[in-house]
Amino acid sequence: MASKYEIIIFWSDADKTFIAEVPELPGCMADGKTYHQALANAEVIIREWIETAKGLGRTIPQPRGRLTFA
């Protein structure tokens, strides 16, 4: 199941990998050797981020869709 959170994917020369960042979920990032692998890993990490936040009793931001600063 695809999330409704915005995912920004970019190439990192320093890391030699694609980085997938989820701006609405602080600290939620993943990487992958390919664009598609970074996206798939981001979907996994989003689910894990939400599960962890629920377990800690933290507020989970609602997806806002396209962000204006991205």
N, CA, C and O atoms as a Tripos MOL2 file, in Angstrom:
@<TRIPOS>MOLECULE
protein
  280   279    70     0     0
PROTEIN
NO_CHARGES

@<TRIPOS>ATOM
      1 N           0.8430   -1.1880    0.0000 N.3       1 MET1
      2 CA          0.0000    0.0000    0.0000 C.3       1 MET1
      3 C           0.8810    1.2410    0.0000 C.2       1 MET1
      4 O           1.7510    1.3830    0.8590 O.2       1 MET1
      5 N           0.6660    2.1260   -0.9400 N.am      2 ALA2
      6 CA          1.4380    3.3630   -1.0290 C.3       2 ALA2
      7 C           0.9230    4.3680   -0.0140 C.2       2 ALA2
      8 O          -0.2790    4.4950    0.2160 O.2       2 ALA2
      9 N           1.8670    5.0740    0.5840 N.am      3 SER3
     10 CA          1.4750    6.0920    1.5560 C.3       3 SER3
     11 C           1.0100    7.3470    0.8310 C.2       3 SER3
     12 O           1.1830    7.4760   -0.3810 O.2       3 SER3
     13 N           0.4270    8.2550    1.5730 N.am      4 LYS4
     14 CA         -0.0320    9.5150    0.9990 C.3       4 LYS4
     15 C           0.8900   10.6650    1.3980 C.2       4 LYS4
     16 O           0.5800   11.8310    1.1520 O.2       4 LYS4
     17 N           2.0260   10.3290    2.0160 N.am      5 TYR5
     18 CA          3.0020   11.3460    2.3820 C.3       5 TYR5
     19 C           3.8930   11.6530    1.1890 C.2       5 TYR5
     20 O           4.2220   10.7720    0.3940 O.2       5 TYR5
     21 N           4.2740   12.9110    1.0800 N.am      6 GLU6
     22 CA          5.1790   13.2970    0.0090 C.3       6 GLU6
     23 C           6.5550   12.6840    0.2680 C.2       6 GLU6
     24 O           7.0460   12.6850    1.3970 O.2       6 GLU6
     25 N           7.1640   12.1630   -0.7900 N.am      7 ILE7
     26 CA          8.5040   11.5860   -0.7150 C.3       7 ILE7
     27 C           9.3730   12.3210   -1.7330 C.2       7 ILE7
     28 O           9.0450   12.3780   -2.9180 O.2       7 ILE7
     29 N          10.4740   12.8750   -1.2620 N.am      8 ILE8
     30 CA         11.4150   13.5640   -2.1380 C.3       8 ILE8
     31 C          12.6100   12.6350   -2.3230 C.2       8 ILE8
     32 O          13.2240   12.1990   -1.3490 O.2       8 ILE8
     33 N          12.9340   12.3350   -3.5800 N.am      9 ILE9
     34 CA         14.0360   11.4300   -3.8730 C.3       9 ILE9
     35 C          15.1040   12.1980   -4.6470 C.2       9 ILE9
     36 O          14.8130   12.8910   -5.6210 O.2       9 ILE9
     37 N          16.3490   12.0570   -4.1880 N.am     10 PHE10
     38 CA         17.4540   12.7310   -4.8560 C.3      10 PHE10
     39 C          18.7000   11.8580   -4.8040 C.2      10 PHE10
     40 O          18.8210   10.9680   -3.9630 O.2      10 PHE10
     41 N          19.6290   12.1330   -5.7300 N.am     11 TRP11
     42 CA         20.8860   11.4020   -5.7730 C.3      11 TRP11
     43 C          21.8870   12.0780   -4.8430 C.2      11 TRP11
     44 O          22.0090   13.3030   -4.8420 O.2      11 TRP11
     45 N          22.6000   11.2830   -4.0560 N.am     12 SER12
     46 CA         23.6410   11.7890   -3.1690 C.3      12 SER12
     47 C          24.9940   11.3590   -3.7130 C.2      12 SER12
     48 O          25.3320   10.1760   -3.6690 O.2      12 SER12
     49 N          25.7760   12.3130   -4.2280 N.am     13 ASP13
     50 CA         27.1180   11.9900   -4.7050 C.3      13 ASP13
     51 C          28.0010   11.5010   -3.5580 C.2      13 ASP13
     52 O          28.8120   10.5920   -3.7350 O.2      13 ASP13
     53 N          27.8400   12.1060   -2.3870 N.am     14 ALA14
     54 CA         28.6540   11.7360   -1.2330 C.3      14 ALA14
     55 C          28.4360   10.2720   -0.8420 C.2      14 ALA14
     56 O          29.3840    9.5680   -0.4930 O.2      14 ALA14
     57 N          27.1820    9.8230   -0.9040 N.am     15 ASP15
     58 CA         26.8400    8.4590   -0.5010 C.3      15 ASP15
     59 C          26.7680    7.4820   -1.6760 C.2      15 ASP15
     60 O          26.7250    6.2680   -1.4770 O.2      15 ASP15
     61 N          26.7550    8.0140   -2.8920 N.am     16 LYS16
     62 CA         26.6270    7.1970   -4.1070 C.3      16 LYS16
     63 C          25.3640    6.3430   -4.0680 C.2      16 LYS16
     64 O          25.3870    5.1530   -4.3790 O.2      16 LYS16
     65 N          24.2620    6.9810   -3.6780 N.am     17 THR17
     66 CA         22.9790    6.2850   -3.5720 C.3      17 THR17
     67 C          21.8460    7.2910   -3.6920 C.2      17 THR17
     68 O          22.0620    8.4950   -3.5590 O.2      17 THR17
     69 N          20.6450    6.7990   -3.9440 N.am     18 PHE18
     70 CA         19.4690    7.6510   -3.9470 C.3      18 PHE18
     71 C          18.9640    7.7740   -2.5100 C.2      18 PHE18
     72 O          18.9390    6.7890   -1.7710 O.2      18 PHE18
     73 N          18.5670    8.9690   -2.1210 N.am     19 ILE19
     74 CA         18.0200    9.2440   -0.7970 C.3      19 ILE19
     75 C          16.5490    9.5970   -0.9570 C.2      19 ILE19
     76 O          16.1860   10.4030   -1.8140 O.2      19 ILE19
     77 N          15.7050    8.9900   -0.1300 N.am     20 ALA20
     78 CA         14.2650    9.2880   -0.1230 C.3      20 ALA20
     79 C          13.9400    9.9140    1.2240 C.2      20 ALA20
     80 O          14.1270    9.2950    2.2710 O.2      20 ALA20
     81 N          13.4520   11.1470    1.1840 N.am     21 GLU21
     82 CA         13.1470   11.8950    2.3980 C.3      21 GLU21
     83 C          11.6400   12.1380    2.4800 C.2      21 GLU21
     84 O          10.9910   12.4170    1.4720 O.2      21 GLU21
     85 N          11.0910   12.0270    3.6940 N.am     22 VAL22
     86 CA          9.6720   12.2520    3.9250 C.3      22 VAL22
     87 C           9.5590   13.4780    4.8420 C.2      22 VAL22
     88 O           9.5880   13.3380    6.0640 O.2      22 VAL22
     89 N           9.4290   14.6780    4.2590 N.am     23 PRO23
     90 CA          9.4940   15.9110    5.0410 C.3      23 PRO23
     91 C           8.4520   16.0340    6.1550 C.2      23 PRO23
     92 O           8.7100   16.6800    7.1710 O.2      23 PRO23
     93 N           7.3000   15.4340    5.9770 N.am     24 GLU24
     94 CA          6.2280   15.5620    6.9820 C.3      24 GLU24
     95 C           6.4610   14.7000    8.2220 C.2      24 GLU24
     96 O           5.8150   14.9030    9.2500 O.2      24 GLU24
     97 N           7.3770   13.7440    8.1300 N.am     25 LEU25
     98 CA          7.6780   12.8530    9.2470 C.3      25 LEU25
     99 C           9.1410   13.0860    9.6380 C.2      25 LEU25
    100 O          10.0370   12.5370    8.9970 O.2      25 LEU25
    101 N           9.3970   13.8740   10.6590 N.am     26 PRO26
    102 CA         10.7650   14.2520   11.0270 C.3      26 PRO26
    103 C          11.6950   13.0570   11.1710 C.2      26 PRO26
    104 O          11.4000   12.0990   11.8860 O.2      26 PRO26
    105 N          12.8290   13.1380   10.4750 N.am     27 GLY27
    106 CA         13.8340   12.0920   10.5520 C.3      27 GLY27
    107 C          13.5460   10.8650    9.7050 C.2      27 GLY27
    108 O          14.3150    9.9040    9.7310 O.2      27 GLY27
    109 N          12.4650   10.8810    8.9640 N.am     28 CYS28
    110 CA         12.0630    9.7190    8.1700 C.3      28 CYS28
    111 C          12.7450    9.7780    6.8050 C.2      28 CYS28
    112 O          12.3650   10.5610    5.9340 O.2      28 CYS28
    113 N          13.7680    8.9240    6.6400 N.am     29 MET29
    114 CA         14.5300    8.8750    5.3940 C.3      29 MET29
    115 C          14.9130    7.4300    5.1000 C.2      29 MET29
    116 O          15.0020    6.5980    6.0020 O.2      29 MET29
    117 N          15.1360    7.1530    3.8240 N.am     30 ALA30
    118 CA         15.5990    5.8380    3.3950 C.3      30 ALA30
    119 C          16.5460    6.0450    2.2220 C.2      30 ALA30
    120 O          16.6680    7.1520    1.6980 O.2      30 ALA30
    121 N          17.2100    4.9800    1.8160 N.am     31 ASP31
    122 CA         18.0770    5.0830    0.6470 C.3      31 ASP31
    123 C          17.9510    3.8170   -0.1870 C.2      31 ASP31
    124 O          17.3080    2.8490    0.2180 O.2      31 ASP31
    125 N          18.5730    3.8410   -1.3520 N.am     32 GLY32
    126 CA         18.5540    2.6850   -2.2250 C.3      32 GLY32
    127 C          19.5200    2.8750   -3.3800 C.2      32 GLY32
    128 O          19.8410    4.0050   -3.7460 O.2      32 GLY32
    129 N          19.9830    1.7800   -3.9510 N.am     33 LYS33
    130 CA         20.9230    1.8510   -5.0760 C.3      33 LYS33
    131 C          20.2520    2.3760   -6.3340 C.2      33 LYS33
    132 O          20.9140    2.9240   -7.2140 O.2      33 LYS33
    133 N          18.9260    2.2060   -6.4190 N.am     34 THR34
    134 CA         18.1640    2.7340   -7.5520 C.3      34 THR34
    135 C          17.0540    3.6320   -7.0150 C.2      34 THR34
    136 O          16.7120    3.5920   -5.8340 O.2      34 THR34
    137 N          16.5050    4.4370   -7.9110 N.am     35 TYR35
    138 CA         15.3870    5.3140   -7.5680 C.3      35 TYR35
    139 C          14.2280    4.4940   -7.0020 C.2      35 TYR35
    140 O          13.6470    4.8490   -5.9770 O.2      35 TYR35
    141 N          13.9030    3.4040   -7.6770 N.am     36 HIS36
    142 CA         12.7640    2.5730   -7.2730 C.3      36 HIS36
    143 C          13.0180    1.8520   -5.9510 C.2      36 HIS36
    144 O          12.0970    1.6690   -5.1550 O.2      36 HIS36
    145 N          14.2550    1.4480   -5.7180 N.am     37 GLN37
    146 CA         14.5900    0.8140   -4.4460 C.3      37 GLN37
    147 C          14.4820    1.8230   -3.3000 C.2      37 GLN37
    148 O          14.0050    1.4820   -2.2170 O.2      37 GLN37
    149 N          14.9200    3.0580   -3.5320 N.am     38 ALA38
    150 CA         14.7970    4.1050   -2.5070 C.3      38 ALA38
    151 C          13.3250    4.3690   -2.1950 C.2      38 ALA38
    152 O          12.9610    4.5550   -1.0340 O.2      38 ALA38
    153 N          12.4860    4.3860   -3.2180 N.am     39 LEU39
    154 CA         11.0530    4.5960   -3.0180 C.3      39 LEU39
    155 C          10.4390    3.4410   -2.2280 C.2      39 LEU39
    156 O           9.6730    3.6720   -1.2930 O.2      39 LEU39
    157 N          10.7620    2.2180   -2.5900 N.am     40 ALA40
    158 CA         10.2370    1.0440   -1.8760 C.3      40 ALA40
    159 C          10.6990    1.0520   -0.4210 C.2      40 ALA40
    160 O           9.9160    0.7550    0.4810 O.2      40 ALA40
    161 N          11.9600    1.3880   -0.1920 N.am     41 ASN41
    162 CA         12.4740    1.4450    1.1730 C.3      41 ASN41
    163 C          11.8010    2.5600    1.9690 C.2      41 ASN41
    164 O          11.5810    2.4180    3.1720 O.2      41 ASN41
    165 N          11.4740    3.6660    1.3030 N.am     42 ALA42
    166 CA         10.7750    4.7650    1.9780 C.3      42 ALA42
    167 C           9.3930    4.3200    2.4400 C.2      42 ALA42
    168 O           8.9620    4.6870    3.5330 O.2      42 ALA42
    169 N           8.6980    3.5410    1.6330 N.am     43 GLU43
    170 CA          7.3740    3.0540    2.0190 C.3      43 GLU43
    171 C           7.4720    2.1860    3.2790 C.2      43 GLU43
    172 O           6.6150    2.2690    4.1600 O.2      43 GLU43
    173 N           8.5090    1.3610    3.3610 N.am     44 VAL44
    174 CA          8.7130    0.5190    4.5430 C.3      44 VAL44
    175 C           8.9980    1.3970    5.7610 C.2      44 VAL44
    176 O           8.4180    1.1930    6.8270 O.2      44 VAL44
    177 N           9.8810    2.3610    5.6020 N.am     45 ILE45
    178 CA         10.2940    3.1850    6.7320 C.3      45 ILE45
    179 C           9.1550    4.0960    7.1930 C.2      45 ILE45
    180 O           9.0820    4.4330    8.3740 O.2      45 ILE45
    181 N           8.2700    4.4960    6.2890 N.am     46 ILE46
    182 CA          7.0980    5.2820    6.6880 C.3      46 ILE46
    183 C           6.2220    4.4480    7.6160 C.2      46 ILE46
    184 O           5.7910    4.9310    8.6630 O.2      46 ILE46
    185 N           5.9580    3.2040    7.2400 N.am     47 ARG47
    186 CA          5.1480    2.3250    8.0960 C.3      47 ARG47
    187 C           5.8140    2.1380    9.4650 C.2      47 ARG47
    188 O           5.1470    2.1850   10.4980 O.2      47 ARG47
    189 N           7.1210    1.9290    9.4600 N.am     48 GLU48
    190 CA          7.8410    1.7430   10.7200 C.3      48 GLU48
    191 C           7.8310    3.0180   11.5690 C.2      48 GLU48
    192 O           7.7110    2.9480   12.7920 O.2      48 GLU48
    193 N           7.9580    4.1770   10.9230 N.am     49 TRP49
    194 CA          7.9310    5.4610   11.6270 C.3      49 TRP49
    195 C           6.5870    5.6170   12.3350 C.2      49 TRP49
    196 O           6.5300    5.9940   13.5060 O.2      49 TRP49
    197 N           5.5080    5.3240   11.6110 N.am     50 ILE50
    198 CA          4.1570    5.4640   12.1680 C.3      50 ILE50
    199 C           3.9410    4.4680   13.3050 C.2      50 ILE50
    200 O           3.3870    4.8330   14.3420 O.2      50 ILE50
    201 N           4.3660    3.2220   13.1300 N.am     51 GLU51
    202 CA          4.2230    2.2130   14.1930 C.3      51 GLU51
    203 C           4.9760    2.6390   15.4510 C.2      51 GLU51
    204 O           4.4660    2.4950   16.5620 O.2      51 GLU51
    205 N           6.1840    3.1610   15.2760 N.am     52 THR52
    206 CA          6.9900    3.6070   16.4150 C.3      52 THR52
    207 C           6.3330    4.7940   17.1120 C.2      52 THR52
    208 O           6.2580    4.8400   18.3390 O.2      52 THR52
    209 N           5.8580    5.7510   16.3200 N.am     53 ALA53
    210 CA          5.1970    6.9290   16.9010 C.3      53 ALA53
    211 C           3.9570    6.5090   17.6960 C.2      53 ALA53
    212 O           3.7220    7.0190   18.7910 O.2      53 ALA53
    213 N           3.1690    5.5890   17.1540 N.am     54 LYS54
    214 CA          1.9900    5.0940   17.8750 C.3      54 LYS54
    215 C           2.3970    4.4320   19.1810 C.2      54 LYS54
    216 O           1.7710    4.6580   20.2160 O.2      54 LYS54
    217 N           3.4400    3.6180   19.1360 N.am     55 GLY55
    218 CA          3.9120    2.9150   20.3260 C.3      55 GLY55
    219 C           4.3980    3.8630   21.4160 C.2      55 GLY55
    220 O           4.3080    3.5580   22.6060 O.2      55 GLY55
    221 N           4.9160    5.0150   20.9960 N.am     56 LEU56
    222 CA          5.4020    6.0160   21.9480 C.3      56 LEU56
    223 C           4.3250    7.0270   22.3380 C.2      56 LEU56
    224 O           4.5680    7.9210   23.1480 O.2      56 LEU56
    225 N           3.1300    6.8780   21.7540 N.am     57 GLY57
    226 CA          2.0370    7.7940   22.0550 C.3      57 GLY57
    227 C           2.2040    9.1790   21.4440 C.2      57 GLY57
    228 O           1.6440   10.1530   21.9460 O.2      57 GLY57
    229 N           2.9730    9.2690   20.3640 N.am     58 ARG58
    230 CA          3.2170   10.5620   19.7100 C.3      58 ARG58
    231 C           2.1690   10.8420   18.6360 C.2      58 ARG58
    232 O           1.5430    9.9280   18.0990 O.2      58 ARG58
    233 N           2.0000   12.1030   18.3450 N.am     59 THR59
    234 CA          1.0760   12.5300   17.2990 C.3      59 THR59
    235 C           1.6410   12.1740   15.9310 C.2      59 THR59
    236 O           2.8280   12.3680   15.6690 O.2      59 THR59
    237 N           0.7950   11.6600   15.0780 N.am     60 ILE60
    238 CA          1.1920   11.3110   13.7160 C.3      60 ILE60
    239 C           0.5950   12.3660   12.7770 C.2      60 ILE60
    240 O          -0.6250   12.5020   12.6830 O.2      60 ILE60
    241 N           1.4660   13.1120   12.0840 N.am     61 PRO61
    242 CA          0.9620   14.1550   11.1730 C.3      61 PRO61
    243 C           0.0960   13.5610   10.0670 C.2      61 PRO61
    244 O           0.3810   12.4800    9.5510 O.2      61 PRO61
    245 N          -0.9540   14.2750    9.7160 N.am     62 GLN62
    246 CA         -1.7870   13.8730    8.5820 C.3      62 GLN62
    247 C          -1.0710   14.2560    7.2900 C.2      62 GLN62
    248 O          -0.4560   15.3200    7.2240 O.2      62 GLN62
    249 N          -1.1370   13.4170    6.2710 N.am     63 PRO63
    250 CA         -0.5170   13.7710    4.9840 C.3      63 PRO63
    251 C          -1.1480   15.0550    4.4370 C.2      63 PRO63
    252 O          -2.3700   15.2030    4.4460 O.2      63 PRO63
    253 N          -0.3220   15.9670    3.9700 N.am     64 ARG64
    254 CA         -0.8150   17.2260    3.4260 C.3      64 ARG64
    255 C          -0.7870   17.2460    1.9130 C.2      64 ARG64
    256 O          -1.2770   18.1840    1.2840 O.2      64 ARG64
    257 N          -0.2180   16.2150    1.3360 N.am     65 GLY65
    258 CA         -0.1030   16.2160   -0.1220 C.3      65 GLY65
    259 C           1.1180   17.0150   -0.5520 C.2      65 GLY65
    260 O           2.1090   17.0830    0.1750 O.2      65 GLY65
    261 N           1.0500   17.6010   -1.6970 N.am     66 ARG66
    262 CA          2.1920   18.3420   -2.2450 C.3      66 ARG66
    263 C           2.5350   19.5270   -1.3460 C.2      66 ARG66
    264 O           1.6810   20.3480   -1.0090 O.2      66 ARG66
    265 N           3.7920   19.5880   -0.9750 N.am     67 LEU67
    266 CA          4.2640   20.6930   -0.1480 C.3      67 LEU67
    267 C           4.7080   21.8500   -1.0210 C.2      67 LEU67
    268 O           5.1910   21.6440   -2.1340 O.2      67 LEU67
    269 N           4.5480   23.0550   -0.5260 N.am     68 THR68
    270 CA          4.8840   24.2340   -1.3400 C.3      68 THR68
    271 C           6.3610   24.5270   -1.3960 C.2      68 THR68
    272 O           6.8070   25.2050   -2.3210 O.2      68 THR68
    273 N           7.1560   24.0350   -0.4280 N.am     69 PHE69
    274 CA          8.5750   24.3650   -0.4280 C.3      69 PHE69
    275 C           9.4440   23.3320   -1.1180 C.2      69 PHE69
    276 O          10.6480   23.5400   -1.2710 O.2      69 PHE69
    277 N           8.8580   22.2310   -1.5330 N.am     70 ALA70
    278 CA          9.6580   21.1560   -2.1300 C.3      70 ALA70
    279 C          10.0180   21.4570   -3.5620 C.2      70 ALA70
    280 O          10.6890   20.6550   -4.2110 O.2      70 ALA70
@<TRIPOS>BOND
     1     1     2 1
     2     2     3 1
     3     3     4 2
     4     3     5 am
     5     5     6 1
     6     6     7 1
     7     7     8 2
     8     7     9 am
     9     9    10 1
    10    10    11 1
    11    11    12 2
    12    11    13 am
    13    13    14 1
    14    14    15 1
    15    15    16 2
    16    15    17 am
    17    17    18 1
    18    18    19 1
    19    19    20 2
    20    19    21 am
    21    21    22 1
    22    22    23 1
    23    23    24 2
    24    23    25 am
    25    25    26 1
    26    26    27 1
    27    27    28 2
    28    27    29 am
    29    29    30 1
    30    30    31 1
    31    31    32 2
    32    31    33 am
    33    33    34 1
    34    34    35 1
    35    35    36 2
    36    35    37 am
    37    37    38 1
    38    38    39 1
    39    39    40 2
    40    39    41 am
    41    41    42 1
    42    42    43 1
    43    43    44 2
    44    43    45 am
    45    45    46 1
    46    46    47 1
    47    47    48 2
    48    47    49 am
    49    49    50 1
    50    50    51 1
    51    51    52 2
    52    51    53 am
    53    53    54 1
    54    54    55 1
    55    55    56 2
    56    55    57 am
    57    57    58 1
    58    58    59 1
    59    59    60 2
    60    59    61 am
    61    61    62 1
    62    62    63 1
    63    63    64 2
    64    63    65 am
    65    65    66 1
    66    66    67 1
    67    67    68 2
    68    67    69 am
    69    69    70 1
    70    70    71 1
    71    71    72 2
    72    71    73 am
    73    73    74 1
    74    74    75 1
    75    75    76 2
    76    75    77 am
    77    77    78 1
    78    78    79 1
    79    79    80 2
    80    79    81 am
    81    81    82 1
    82    82    83 1
    83    83    84 2
    84    83    85 am
    85    85    86 1
    86    86    87 1
    87    87    88 2
    88    87    89 am
    89    89    90 1
    90    90    91 1
    91    91    92 2
    92    91    93 am
    93    93    94 1
    94    94    95 1
    95    95    96 2
    96    95    97 am
    97    97    98 1
    98    98    99 1
    99    99   100 2
   100    99   101 am
   101   101   102 1
   102   102   103 1
   103   103   104 2
   104   103   105 am
   105   105   106 1
   106   106   107 1
   107   107   108 2
   108   107   109 am
   109   109   110 1
   110   110   111 1
   111   111   112 2
   112   111   113 am
   113   113   114 1
   114   114   115 1
   115   115   116 2
   116   115   117 am
   117   117   118 1
   118   118   119 1
   119   119   120 2
   120   119   121 am
   121   121   122 1
   122   122   123 1
   123   123   124 2
   124   123   125 am
   125   125   126 1
   126   126   127 1
   127   127   128 2
   128   127   129 am
   129   129   130 1
   130   130   131 1
   131   131   132 2
   132   131   133 am
   133   133   134 1
   134   134   135 1
   135   135   136 2
   136   135   137 am
   137   137   138 1
   138   138   139 1
   139   139   140 2
   140   139   141 am
   141   141   142 1
   142   142   143 1
   143   143   144 2
   144   143   145 am
   145   145   146 1
   146   146   147 1
   147   147   148 2
   148   147   149 am
   149   149   150 1
   150   150   151 1
   151   151   152 2
   152   151   153 am
   153   153   154 1
   154   154   155 1
   155   155   156 2
   156   155   157 am
   157   157   158 1
   158   158   159 1
   159   159   160 2
   160   159   161 am
   161   161   162 1
   162   162   163 1
   163   163   164 2
   164   163   165 am
   165   165   166 1
   166   166   167 1
   167   167   168 2
   168   167   169 am
   169   169   170 1
   170   170   171 1
   171   171   172 2
   172   171   173 am
   173   173   174 1
   174   174   175 1
   175   175   176 2
   176   175   177 am
   177   177   178 1
   178   178   179 1
   179   179   180 2
   180   179   181 am
   181   181   182 1
   182   182   183 1
   183   183   184 2
   184   183   185 am
   185   185   186 1
   186   186   187 1
   187   187   188 2
   188   187   189 am
   189   189   190 1
   190   190   191 1
   191   191   192 2
   192   191   193 am
   193   193   194 1
   194   194   195 1
   195   195   196 2
   196   195   197 am
   197   197   198 1
   198   198   199 1
   199   199   200 2
   200   199   201 am
   201   201   202 1
   202   202   203 1
   203   203   204 2
   204   203   205 am
   205   205   206 1
   206   206   207 1
   207   207   208 2
   208   207   209 am
   209   209   210 1
   210   210   211 1
   211   211   212 2
   212   211   213 am
   213   213   214 1
   214   214   215 1
   215   215   216 2
   216   215   217 am
   217   217   218 1
   218   218   219 1
   219   219   220 2
   220   219   221 am
   221   221   222 1
   222   222   223 1
   223   223   224 2
   224   223   225 am
   225   225   226 1
   226   226   227 1
   227   227   228 2
   228   227   229 am
   229   229   230 1
   230   230   231 1
   231   231   232 2
   232   231   233 am
   233   233   234 1
   234   234   235 1
   235   235   236 2
   236   235   237 am
   237   237   238 1
   238   238   239 1
   239   239   240 2
   240   239   241 am
   241   241   242 1
   242   242   243 1
   243   243   244 2
   244   243   245 am
   245   245   246 1
   246   246   247 1
   247   247   248 2
   248   247   249 am
   249   249   250 1
   250   250   251 1
   251   251   252 2
   252   251   253 am
   253   253   254 1
   254   254   255 1
   255   255   256 2
   256   255   257 am
   257   257   258 1
   258   258   259 1
   259   259   260 2
   260   259   261 am
   261   261   262 1
   262   262   263 1
   263   263   264 2
   264   263   265 am
   265   265   266 1
   266   266   267 1
   267   267   268 2
   268   267   269 am
   269   269   270 1
   270   270   271 1
   271   271   272 2
   272   271   273 am
   273   273   274 1
   274   274   275 1
   275   275   276 2
   276   275   277 am
   277   277   278 1
   278   278   279 1
   279   279   280 2
@<TRIPOS>SUBSTRUCTURE
     1 MET1         2 RESIDUE 1 A MET
     2 ALA2         6 RESIDUE 1 A ALA
     3 SER3        10 RESIDUE 1 A SER
     4 LYS4        14 RESIDUE 1 A LYS
     5 TYR5        18 RESIDUE 1 A TYR
     6 GLU6        22 RESIDUE 1 A GLU
     7 ILE7        26 RESIDUE 1 A ILE
     8 ILE8        30 RESIDUE 1 A ILE
     9 ILE9        34 RESIDUE 1 A ILE
    10 PHE10       38 RESIDUE 1 A PHE
    11 TRP11       42 RESIDUE 1 A TRP
    12 SER12       46 RESIDUE 1 A SER
    13 ASP13       50 RESIDUE 1 A ASP
    14 ALA14       54 RESIDUE 1 A ALA
    15 ASP15       58 RESIDUE 1 A ASP
    16 LYS16       62 RESIDUE 1 A LYS
    17 THR17       66 RESIDUE 1 A THR
    18 PHE18       70 RESIDUE 1 A PHE
    19 ILE19       74 RESIDUE 1 A ILE
    20 ALA20       78 RESIDUE 1 A ALA
    21 GLU21       82 RESIDUE 1 A GLU
    22 VAL22       86 RESIDUE 1 A VAL
    23 PRO23       90 RESIDUE 1 A PRO
    24 GLU24       94 RESIDUE 1 A GLU
    25 LEU25       98 RESIDUE 1 A LEU
    26 PRO26      102 RESIDUE 1 A PRO
    27 GLY27      106 RESIDUE 1 A GLY
    28 CYS28      110 RESIDUE 1 A CYS
    29 MET29      114 RESIDUE 1 A MET
    30 ALA30      118 RESIDUE 1 A ALA
    31 ASP31      122 RESIDUE 1 A ASP
    32 GLY32      126 RESIDUE 1 A GLY
    33 LYS33      130 RESIDUE 1 A LYS
    34 THR34      134 RESIDUE 1 A THR
    35 TYR35      138 RESIDUE 1 A TYR
    36 HIS36      142 RESIDUE 1 A HIS
    37 GLN37      146 RESIDUE 1 A GLN
    38 ALA38      150 RESIDUE 1 A ALA
    39 LEU39      154 RESIDUE 1 A LEU
    40 ALA40      158 RESIDUE 1 A ALA
    41 ASN41      162 RESIDUE 1 A ASN
    42 ALA42      166 RESIDUE 1 A ALA
    43 GLU43      170 RESIDUE 1 A GLU
    44 VAL44      174 RESIDUE 1 A VAL
    45 ILE45      178 RESIDUE 1 A ILE
    46 ILE46      182 RESIDUE 1 A ILE
    47 ARG47      186 RESIDUE 1 A ARG
    48 GLU48      190 RESIDUE 1 A GLU
    49 TRP49      194 RESIDUE 1 A TRP
    50 ILE50      198 RESIDUE 1 A ILE
    51 GLU51      202 RESIDUE 1 A GLU
    52 THR52      206 RESIDUE 1 A THR
    53 ALA53      210 RESIDUE 1 A ALA
    54 LYS54      214 RESIDUE 1 A LYS
    55 GLY55      218 RESIDUE 1 A GLY
    56 LEU56      222 RESIDUE 1 A LEU
    57 GLY57      226 RESIDUE 1 A GLY
    58 ARG58      230 RESIDUE 1 A ARG
    59 THR59      234 RESIDUE 1 A THR
    60 ILE60      238 RESIDUE 1 A ILE
    61 PRO61      242 RESIDUE 1 A PRO
    62 GLN62      246 RESIDUE 1 A GLN
    63 PRO63      250 RESIDUE 1 A PRO
    64 ARG64      254 RESIDUE 1 A ARG
    65 GLY65      258 RESIDUE 1 A GLY
    66 ARG66      262 RESIDUE 1 A ARG
    67 LEU67      266 RESIDUE 1 A LEU
    68 THR68      270 RESIDUE 1 A THR
    69 PHE69      274 RESIDUE 1 A PHE
    70 ALA70      278 RESIDUE 1 A ALA
